[in-house]
């Protein structure tokens, strides 16, 4: 993906970090580390949103993991299915970051669920990358 040459250096760092985290999620899936798939998917979305926040405001994004809050900061309205997924992964982020009962949490995120999170995250990232603040004119 080509990005605007005027995109701030810090913004490019957020974008590259998002790409790195999504690749990590894919590797976690291939090694059966499904909790980390969900965690890294959330992180990849969060960082791409923070790239847009940074490019929009010219300042560091807030230290928040809340995807819906970050969407509101940049006045973005994803399609309903992506918005619902972002709400879902927002909730899962806390559970996968701090599992209270590891065995129960692992059982709640088997391969089929992790694969769904990977697929929907890919869709969200593709949608975010179409934002004019990141695309080359």
Buried (B, 14 or more C-beta within 10 A) or exposed (E): EEBBEEBBEBBBBBBEBBBBBBEBBBEBBEEEBBBBBBBBBBBBBBBBBBBBBBBBEEEEBEEBBBBEEBBEBBEBEBEEEBBEBBEBBBEBBEBBEEBEEEEEBBEBBEEEBBEBBBEBBBBBBEBBBEBEBBEEE
